[in-house]
């Protein structure tokens, strides 16, 4: 046993419950747990990657990314390239934002249920998280209740739409109301290209105190290539770029070149995104039908992302999820991994083959029936 003491900022912080559950997987397990697209890179995307590998630079880029790529990310949003920072995935963008703005003793408002990284990033920065509740079945944000949570210590408000784990989307009026509350708002929009009925509204440009983070991990099946970005007004962006420099220097030059190539083929990119959405729509509908058939539960169809947040008849969903992994060979994530209001739910990822979706949800139903639930 090592006598070396870890930094106090990591007291009580361990590998996420999502990864702990996924670590229980065996080769026989159906994985409906991990948040990773099952849309495989097609021939054209791989061809772009080969061209980039052959011709692109392997050297450092400027800290916030090449000017040409930042212009493409900004697009016609009205933001300038110096208001864009390209990062090693959205997770690094979030880490850099927290390091740039959050001091020990600050408070960070995070959604409950919400993605687990937000609370952990706040704790690493020495801050306290204060949750704001999202209520089922529609998981709406109560802006008046959120406003009452703000104190002089509130440094950041975290918003995630489309939501991981909920698949819910926040409407434009609510987003504007949140932008107008006063504190800095970090809008995590990494799932904003995965939608079903209409494009989710963005917080980009709603206020000078809004920081939008996004990336290509989910939309282009580039999770392992670590390509994300942050967009904010110049004065807000400056310390984020500084933090990013000391976290990563710059994002992968290969990944940045590939992103630039994708943006420079808008026709192909549009076709890719439409095909990706069509695949997830099909998988969503298969999952919802299986959930209704096997679990006898009807939930509002998720508006974005690729998750179904499903109530189950179990008071301890951590034990339930671990038991499903070992006894039913299916991986799902216990809802409590995403906050106290997630207890009694499981997150099912339908980023999986249709046969696996049907079999995995069927296994959950068979286990519940055998257990007399």
GIDAUR-V959295 format. One record per backbone hydrogen bond with DSSP energy under -1.0 kcal/mol. NH is the residue of the N-H (numbers start at 1). CO is the residue of the C=O. If there is no record, write none. Layout:
BEGIN
nh=NH co=CO
nh=NH co=CO
END
This chain:
BEGIN
nh=10 co=7
nh=11 co=8
nh=13 co=10
nh=20 co=16
nh=21 co=17
nh=22 co=18
nh=23 co=19
nh=24 co=21
nh=25 co=22
nh=29 co=26
nh=30 co=329
nh=32 co=331
nh=36 co=34
nh=46 co=42
nh=47 co=43
nh=48 co=44
nh=49 co=45
nh=50 co=46
nh=51 co=47
nh=52 co=48
nh=53 co=49
nh=54 co=50
nh=55 co=51
nh=56 co=52
nh=65 co=62
nh=70 co=66
nh=71 co=67
nh=72 co=68
nh=73 co=69
nh=74 co=70
nh=75 co=71
nh=77 co=74
nh=83 co=80
nh=84 co=81
nh=85 co=230
nh=86 co=64
nh=87 co=228
nh=89 co=87
nh=93 co=89
nh=94 co=90
nh=95 co=91
nh=96 co=92
nh=97 co=93
nh=98 co=94
nh=99 co=95
nh=100 co=96
nh=101 co=97
nh=102 co=98
nh=105 co=126
nh=106 co=103
nh=107 co=153
nh=108 co=128
nh=109 co=156
nh=110 co=130
nh=112 co=132
nh=114 co=338
nh=118 co=115
nh=120 co=116
nh=121 co=117
nh=122 co=118
nh=123 co=119
nh=124 co=120
nh=125 co=121
nh=126 co=123
nh=127 co=122
nh=128 co=106
nh=130 co=108
nh=132 co=110
nh=134 co=112
nh=139 co=135
nh=146 co=142
nh=147 co=143
nh=148 co=144
nh=149 co=146
nh=150 co=147
nh=154 co=151
nh=155 co=107
nh=156 co=107
nh=157 co=184
nh=158 co=109
nh=159 co=186
nh=161 co=188
nh=163 co=168
nh=167 co=163
nh=175 co=171
nh=176 co=172
nh=177 co=173
nh=178 co=174
nh=179 co=175
nh=180 co=176
nh=181 co=178
nh=185 co=209
nh=186 co=157
nh=187 co=211
nh=188 co=159
nh=189 co=213
nh=192 co=189
nh=194 co=191
nh=196 co=303
nh=206 co=203
nh=210 co=207
nh=211 co=185
nh=212 co=231
nh=213 co=187
nh=214 co=229
nh=216 co=227
nh=220 co=216
nh=222 co=217
nh=225 co=222
nh=228 co=87
nh=229 co=214
nh=230 co=85
nh=231 co=212
nh=232 co=83
nh=237 co=233
nh=238 co=234
nh=241 co=237
nh=242 co=238
nh=243 co=239
nh=244 co=240
nh=245 co=241
nh=246 co=242
nh=247 co=243
nh=248 co=244
nh=249 co=245
nh=250 co=248
nh=256 co=252
nh=257 co=253
nh=258 co=254
nh=259 co=255
nh=260 co=256
nh=261 co=257
nh=262 co=258
nh=263 co=259
nh=264 co=260
nh=265 co=262
nh=269 co=265
nh=270 co=266
nh=271 co=267
nh=272 co=268
nh=273 co=269
nh=274 co=270
nh=275 co=271
nh=276 co=272
nh=277 co=273
nh=278 co=274
nh=279 co=275
nh=280 co=276
nh=281 co=277
nh=282 co=278
nh=283 co=279
nh=284 co=280
nh=285 co=281
nh=286 co=282
nh=287 co=283
nh=288 co=284
nh=289 co=285
nh=290 co=286
nh=291 co=287
nh=292 co=288
nh=293 co=289
nh=294 co=290
nh=295 co=291
nh=297 co=291
nh=303 co=167
nh=304 co=167
nh=305 co=194
nh=308 co=348
nh=310 co=346
nh=312 co=344
nh=314 co=312
nh=320 co=316
nh=321 co=317
nh=322 co=318
nh=323 co=319
nh=324 co=320
nh=325 co=321
nh=326 co=322
nh=327 co=323
nh=328 co=324
nh=330 co=324
nh=331 co=30
nh=333 co=347
nh=335 co=345
nh=337 co=334
nh=338 co=335
nh=339 co=336
nh=342 co=339
nh=343 co=340
nh=345 co=342
nh=346 co=310
nh=347 co=333
nh=348 co=308
nh=349 co=32
nh=350 co=306
nh=352 co=350
nh=357 co=353
nh=358 co=354
nh=359 co=355
nh=360 co=356
nh=361 co=357
nh=362 co=358
nh=363 co=359
nh=364 co=360
nh=365 co=361
nh=366 co=362
nh=367 co=363
nh=368 co=364
nh=369 co=365
nh=370 co=366
nh=371 co=367
nh=372 co=369
nh=373 co=368
END
